[in-house]
Amino acid sequence: MSTLKMISKKLALLTAVSAAALSSVSAPAFATPKLSAQSIIVNPVQTTLTARVWVDRDTSGTRVPNYSVGDRITLYTTVNENAYVYLFNVNPDGTTDQILPNRISASNYVRAGTTRAFPATGDQFTFDITGPSGQNRVLVIASRRALNLSELSSYQKGQSFATVTPKTPERLAQALSIVVNPIAQPVPQQDWVSDTAFYNVY
């Protein structure tokens, strides 16, 4: 499993990232997250909210740069409107590291036009490539409203990074649908968006 590592300690954040296919409900307000052909979470409803994510070796976010085991990596994200940002690294085997929010770096509320780096200058941790080889995906979900990630992840006692708990794509798809379409106070579908960047580990 290719993971990000906090200084010399491997992050214990494992699961799979996937999402439900577009539901058969025709009303956009109840549309569930959709999977692209690359198994990337996308919002099937058009929105003016945009988010970008990229890694330090490709500022365009459109290529697939290469890293070796032991390299340090920095992730970047920006939004065009004030938004809550949720950042994940999807490993080659489908397991996932939750990067933001966490208990070490600043809030996951990002101002419009601001670029956030993870780790940022002054953060007391680094992201180190630990392998094995394969293609990784960095997934950002930006939302105008704060999301409740309790169906996806939780903090253990003394843990700085949350552990993503669903262990299969199907279970994570169900959990993600609950996050963006909760029974109480659902997030309007036009209020969230996602973006993905790729990188290889050799």
N, C-alpha and C positions, 0 to 999 in steps of 0.2 A: 504494500500500500504506500502510495506517495503522500506524504503529509507535510504540513508546515510544523516547524519545531520552535518552541519558545526557548531561546538561548540554547542550552544543551539538553533541554528536557522536551521530549516528544509530546506534542499536544494529544491528549486522549479524547479526540473528538471523532467519533465514527458513526456513519450511517450512509444512506444512499440519497442522492438528490434526483428527483423526478417530479412529475406533476400529472394531475388527471387530464385526460383528453377532454376536449370541449364537450360540455354536457349537451344533452338533447333539448334542454329548456331553451326556448326561443328568446325569452326576455333577456336583454343584455345585462340587467341588474343582477341576474342569477347565474351568469356564465362563470364557469370554473376555469382555473388556469389551464392553459393548453400546452402540449408538448410539441416542439418543432421537430423536424426530421432529425436534428442532432440531439434530441432529448433535452432541449433547453426550455425552461419555463418561460412562457410568453403570455401576455394579456391579450385575449381575443377581442377586447373592446378598445377602440381608439381613444387616446388620451393626449392632452397637451403636455403632460408631465414627461420629461425625458431624463434618463440617467446614462452615464457612461462609466465603464470600468476598464482598466488596462494595467499592465505590469511594467516595471521599470525598463525592460529591454525592448518595449514596443509602445511608444507613446500614442500611436494611432489606434491601438486596440483592434486592428484588423488582421495582423499577421500572427504567426505562432512561433515566438522566439524559443530558443533552446537554453536550458539550464542543466548543470551537472549536479550530482549529489554533493552536498556541502556548500553550494552557492547560497548566498542570501538573496532574497527577493523582496521587493516592495510593491504593494498593490495600491492603486489610485482609483478614486471615484469622484464624480462631480454630478450635480443635478442642476436643472434649469429653474427650479422652484425650491423653496424651503421644503425639506422632506426628511423623513426618518429613513435611514439607510441600513440595510441588513446585508452583510457580506459573508459569502461562503466560498470555500475552496472544495471543488469536487474532484476527488482523486481518480486515477485510472480504473480502479476496481469499483467505482460508484459510491464509495464511502465519502463522508463529508466532514470538513472542519468548519465550525462556525467562527468567523474572524471578528465580526461586529454584529451586535454589541458584545462587549466583554467588560470585565471588572478592572482592567488595567488602564486602557486608553480612555480618551474623552468620550462624551456622549455621542450617540449615533444620529443626532439631529444635525443635518448639514444645511447650511445656508445656500441660497441660490447663487450659482456662479463660483462657489468655493470648491477648491480641489482639496480633498483629504487624502493623506498618505497613511498607509498601515504597514509597518509601524511608522509613526511620525517622529520627527526629530525630538529627542528627549524621552521617547518611550523606553521603558526598562525591559524591553524584549526585542528579539529579532525573529524573523521568519527564515528558517533554514530548510533547504531542500534535503530530504532524507531518503528519497527513492521509495519504491523501485521505479524503473523507467516507464514511460507512457505519457499520454496526453492528459493534462489537467485542465479543468475549467474553473474560472473565477466567476461566480455568479453574484450580481448585485440585485437586490429588490429594493426599490424606493417607493415610499408611500406617503401621501399627504397626512395620513393619520398613523399614530403609533399602532403597531401590530402586537398581538399577544402571541408570543412564541412558545407558550407552555405546552402546546401540542407537538412541538418540534424538538425543543431542547430544554435543558435545565442545568443549574449550577449545583455541583456537589460541594460539600463542606470544604472550605479552604481552596476551592478551585477558581482560578482566574478566568478561564474560558469555559463556556457552556458546552456540555456534551449533547450532541444531536442524537436523539434516541430512536426514532424509527429505523428498523434494521433492514427493511426491504423497500424497493421502489413503490410497491403498492401501498404500503402503510404510510410512507412519507407523502404520497399523493393525497391520501385521505386527510392527513394532518394539515397539509398545505391548504386544502380546500376549506378546512375549518378555520384556518388563520385568516384567509381573505373573505370568507363568507360565513362568519360566525352567526349563530342563531340570534344573539342579541347585538344590536348595533352593527350590522354588516358594513364593511368598507365598500363604498361605491366602487364599481369596477373601474371607472375612469380615474380613480385616485391612486392607482399603483401601476408600476411599470418595472421591467427588468432589462438587464443587459448582461452579456457574457463575453469574457476574453479567454483566450486559450494560450497554453504554453506547454512545451515538451520537456520531459526530464530524461536525460541520457546517462 
